[in-house]
Amino acid sequence: MAICIQSISVIDTLKIHVFSFLFGVWVIVKRFSMRIWDPKRLHNLQIRDTPPSCLLDSSLGQHNYVKLKGVKFHYVEAGTNTQPLVLLLHGFPDFWLGWRYQIPILKEHFRVVSLDFKGFGDSDKPLWRKHYKIFKILEEIKDFIRSLGVTDCIIIGHDLGALVGWYFIYQYPNLVKKFFVISCPHPNIYWGSLKNTSNTYQWLNFVQVPYLPEIDALKENVKIINQYHSHLSANDVYLEAYKYSFSRKEDWTGPINYYRDLRFRKIKNESKNITSTVILVIGDKDEMISLESIVKSSEYCEKFHIKIIENAGHFPHQENPRNFNGILLKYMFQKREISRKAERSGKRLMKRILGAVNNTVKIGNTVFDNIQKKTTDVVSNLPTRLSLNYMQSNIVE
């Protein structure tokens, strides 16, 4: 197995640490000012001990657990074991429920597994950073896929799930038949595409500070959930499910630890392009990811498609599930159908061309016959007959 992932340069590492210190100081000053101005604002966290009913409902699929090398993973499975496996990898801050609109339509044709990443949802949540090193995460996903009794799968990843998916397809290319990338550029494009003034850039530097980001995420009754999932209304049961799943400090430590490691990793420049089919999807109103970065990501893929979901932001599979699901199913089945259609169309086209040429040759031969009869002694060098045999032997149907 080739190692396709490497650490960023020492200079880039130093820049991240400097900026993380500056943003950390800025947040501390801001929080201190808010504490003086409005002390209750930072401490109005609602206690959530009872899970919402949608997290206990098994209508989407069966809730299962598997323990791999001492780590328990939770996942929701639907469909039948005889169908190809589709592995759903959620984003940040999210968990298996983020695929609630895709599981019902996929389970009709595939074996669907929506995984809770380590640190998210009902999966184990170790606190130390060493548990979230990218090589360890990728190895666990590989072991998880094999624990399901399959040798390959289709991966659909959103945001963080897509970012991890990029690294995974480089590290274990034989395990991925097709890769759907939602709202996430190639890792080597992603980090460089962020503007220094963007909230995402500032947050990615801020989370390198220990402890403080987890505490900050809980402020104002987990307001960060409302900001990320702004497509959900205030009374939406799913919004409450997200707040329940991210209502404790330890609910944030694991998810943030992913970015504490991934920020320092890149794909080696000498790595070969991805040979599996890659479908890059982005919402037309995504303010976190630019379309340009998605287009540039296609340079790392041998076979790719780029699709834009209208009237959708950073969560197109949730914001416009109807259009997204249509595209999803189209490219799930496209390869087989397109190849057959192309083959049939190609044969029909060659037959038409050959038929047209044949008619032209017949007309030409008739003209030549008439000319030769009328000008036997005048024109002696005209060809006697045009032949179609050579043309037919060189056209492969």
DRENDOPA-200164 format. One line per field, with one value per residue (C-alpha): residue in one letter; x, y, z. Coordinates in steps of 0.05 Angstrom, whole numbers, plus 5000, padded with zeros to 4 digits. Each point is the difference from the previous one (the first is absolute). Last residue first. Layout:
<sites>
kolfi [A ...]
X [X ...]
Y [Y ...]
Z [Z ...]
</sites>
This chain:
<sites>
kolfi [E V I N S Q M Y N L S L R T P L N S V V D T T K K Q I N D F V T N G I K V T N N V A G L I R K M L R K G S R E A K R S I E R K Q F M Y K L L I G N F N R P N E Q H P F H G A N E I I K I H F K E C Y E S S K V I S E L S I M E D K D G I V L I V T S T I N K S E N K I K R F R L D R Y Y N I P G T W D E K R S F S Y K Y A E L Y V D N A S L H S H Y Q N I I K V N E K L A D I E P L Y P V Q V F N L W Q Y T N S T N K L S G W Y I N P H P C S I V F F K K V L N P Y Q Y I F Y W G V L A G L D H G I I I C D T V G L S R I F D K I E E L I K F I K Y H K R W L P K D S D G F G K F D L S V V R F H E K L I P I Q Y R W G L W F D P F G H L L L V L P Q T N T G A E V Y H F K V G K L K V Y N H Q G L S S D L L C S P P T D R I Q L N H L R K P D W I R M S F R K V I V W V G F L F S F V H I K L T D I V S I S Q I C I A M]
X [4611 5071 5008 5064 4975 4938 5040 5044 4940 4962 5032 4992 4998 5036 5046 5005 5064 4971 4957 4992 4993 4946 4965 4925 5006 5055 4958 4939 5039 5035 4933 4972 5063 4993 4928 5017 5059 4956 4949 5055 5028 4931 4991 5069 4986 4933 5030 5056 4949 4957 5062 5023 4931 4996 5069 4987 4934 5034 5056 4951 4958 5057 5036 4938 4970 5026 5010 4926 4980 5041 4979 4927 5015 5031 4941 4950 5045 5005 5023 5020 5044 5021 5030 5049 4948 4942 4953 5029 5045 5062 5030 5071 5017 5066 5044 5076 4996 5052 4984 4927 5019 5010 4925 4982 5047 4969 4930 5019 4988 4974 4948 4963 4943 5007 5006 5059 5009 5063 4988 5064 5007 5058 5068 5024 5062 5068 5037 5062 4971 4991 4931 4999 4998 5009 4928 4978 5027 4966 4943 4982 5010 4941 4953 5029 4999 4931 4954 5048 4978 4927 4939 5023 4953 4942 5010 4999 4936 4969 5014 4969 4935 4994 4972 5056 4996 5055 5038 5044 5033 5070 4977 4946 5051 5050 4948 5013 4958 5034 5070 5012 5048 5044 5013 5024 5041 5035 5026 5065 5012 5004 4926 5014 5038 4944 4950 5037 5002 4927 4979 5034 5051 5061 4963 4995 5021 5068 4972 4950 5043 5050 4943 4958 4938 4941 4926 4979 5048 4969 5053 4992 5031 5039 5037 5055 5021 5020 5047 4979 4927 5005 5031 4944 4948 5026 4985 4933 4980 5023 4954 4955 5021 4968 5044 4983 5028 5055 5020 4938 4985 4976 5062 5040 4968 5013 5073 5011 4964 5045 5063 4978 4989 5067 5037 4962 5021 4937 5017 5065 4960 4976 4926 4973 4928 4970 4945 4930 5003 5070 5069 5014 4960 4927 4989 4940 5000 4958 4995 4976 4941 4938 5046 5023 4933 4986 5072 5007 4953 5023 5073 5017 4973 5066 5037 5010 5043 5038 4988 4971 5030 4950 5025 4963 5008 4979 4937 4999 5001 4931 4978 5010 5055 5010 5069 5033 5074 5032 5076 5042 5033 4934 4935 4936 4933 4933 4938 4954 4974 4959 4939 5041 4977 5042 5037 4935 4969 5046 5052 4988 5057 5003 5019 4990 5062 4986 5070 5031 4942 4990 5062 4979 5049 5055 4996 4995 5065 5035 4974 5028 5068 5004 4978 5054 5054 4982 4999 5071 5024 4968 5032 5069 4989 4974 5058 5050 4969 5003 5074 5014 4969 4935 5000 4992 4946 5008 5032 5001 4970]
Y [4965 5005 5040 4983 4938 5037 5057 4953 4960 5062 5003 5054 4973 5012 5056 5055 4998 4988 5061 5019 4933 4970 5066 4983 4930 5023 5058 4956 4948 5053 5032 4932 4986 5066 4987 4932 5029 5054 4948 4959 5061 5016 4928 4998 5064 4974 4934 5036 5043 4939 4964 5059 5011 4928 5004 5067 4976 4939 5042 5052 4948 4966 5063 5040 4959 5036 5062 5009 4978 5055 5053 4987 4996 5069 5030 4973 5009 5076 5025 4933 4972 5071 5013 5057 5042 4979 5035 4965 4939 5005 4937 4986 4932 4963 4947 5007 5041 5048 5056 4994 5036 5064 5000 4991 5057 5045 4984 5031 4968 5033 5046 4944 5032 4958 4937 4955 4929 4967 4930 4958 4937 4958 5014 5052 5035 4973 5026 5042 5061 4963 5011 5048 4999 5053 5026 4927 4992 5055 4996 4929 5021 5048 4941 4963 5058 5024 4948 4998 5070 4980 5022 4975 4940 5035 5062 4959 4965 5067 5024 4935 5014 5065 5055 5051 4985 4960 5030 5038 4935 5028 5063 4966 4947 5055 5028 4943 5031 5068 4971 4925 5007 5048 4946 4952 5054 5018 4930 5003 5053 4969 5014 5074 4989 4962 5051 5059 4965 4981 5071 5027 5057 4958 4972 4924 4969 4977 4952 4970 4993 4950 4965 4994 5044 4987 5016 4929 4949 4937 4945 4937 4931 5013 4944 4993 5072 4990 5058 5047 4983 5009 5069 5026 4964 5035 5066 4973 4981 5068 5034 4946 4930 4947 4939 4942 4934 4948 4932 4985 4961 5058 4993 5016 5069 5013 4978 5049 5055 4985 5003 5067 5029 4974 5030 5066 5007 5004 4954 5038 5062 4972 5003 4932 5006 4931 5000 5022 5067 5024 4987 4941 5013 4980 4957 4998 4932 4987 4932 5022 5005 5016 5020 5061 5035 4994 5013 5065 5048 4979 5007 5052 4952 4962 5057 5075 5059 4989 4951 4931 4939 4955 4931 4969 4924 4962 4956 4930 5027 5031 5072 5041 5010 5052 5004 5004 4986 4973 5008 4945 4976 5001 4993 4998 5031 4998 5043 4972 5046 5062 4975 4985 5060 5012 5061 5029 4996 5053 4975 5015 5031 5069 5055 5068 5044 5071 5014 5045 5050 5002 5043 5056 5057 4973 4929 5028 5038 4938 4960 5050 5003 4924 4996 5049 4964 4934 5034 5024 4933 4962 5049 4986 4924 5000 5040 4953 4940 5036 5014 4928 4974 4959 4928 4944 4955 4953 4942 4943 4933]
Z [4269 4976 4937 4962 4963 4978 4970 4961 4975 4977 4932 4947 4929 4934 5021 4948 4957 4931 4989 4927 4964 5045 5013 5002 5030 5048 5025 5012 5038 5042 5020 5021 5041 5036 5018 5028 5039 5031 5021 5034 5035 5029 5023 5032 5037 5024 5022 5036 5038 5020 5026 5040 5029 5024 5032 5031 5029 5030 5030 5026 5036 5035 5021 5019 5055 5062 4958 4987 5070 5032 4950 5016 5074 4998 4963 5050 5061 4992 5068 5029 4944 4982 5070 4986 4964 4956 4952 4939 5008 4957 4969 4979 4969 5004 4969 5005 5063 5031 4951 5022 5065 4961 4983 5073 5021 4948 5025 5066 5068 5063 4969 4963 4960 4936 5041 4984 4973 4973 4971 4999 4957 5024 4969 5050 4973 5019 5061 4984 5035 5065 5029 5059 5076 5053 5002 5002 5071 5040 4950 5023 5072 4993 4990 5060 5049 4981 5031 5059 5018 5002 4959 4932 4990 5035 4959 4936 5021 5018 4929 4974 5038 4962 5045 4984 4926 4966 4941 5050 5018 5009 5036 5042 5021 5019 5048 5048 5055 4996 5009 4991 4941 5040 5052 4947 4966 5066 5017 4960 4946 4931 4994 4989 4935 4968 5028 4968 4933 5003 5020 4938 5005 4982 4940 4997 4933 5025 5052 4952 4937 5028 5037 4936 5006 5047 4992 4982 4970 4972 4991 4958 5004 5064 5035 4947 5010 5074 5018 4945 5006 5076 4997 4956 5043 5063 4965 4975 5071 5025 4950 4971 4979 4956 4994 4953 5025 4996 5029 5040 5064 5042 5043 4937 4996 5074 4995 4943 5039 5060 4958 4972 5070 5025 4941 5010 5072 5042 5058 5012 5016 5066 5018 4979 4978 4984 4947 5020 4964 4983 5029 4954 4937 5003 4939 4952 4967 4938 4965 4932 4953 5042 5058 4961 4998 5075 5022 4961 5036 5070 4981 5053 5052 5001 5033 4990 5019 4956 4942 4993 4965 4965 4977 4942 4996 4939 5010 5029 5072 4992 5012 5063 5051 5054 5031 5068 5008 5064 5005 5033 4936 4962 5038 4959 5014 4964 4994 4947 4946 4984 5038 5062 5040 5062 4973 4971 5070 5028 5050 5073 5041 4969 5050 4969 4997 5024 5026 4948 4996 5075 5012 4952 4994 5045 4973 4929 5010 5027 4942 4950 5034 5002 4928 4978 5040 4966 4932 5011 5026 4943 4951 5027 5002 4929 4974 5034 4965 4933 5011 5022 4937 4999 5023 4950 4972 4940 5036 4950 5022]
</sites>
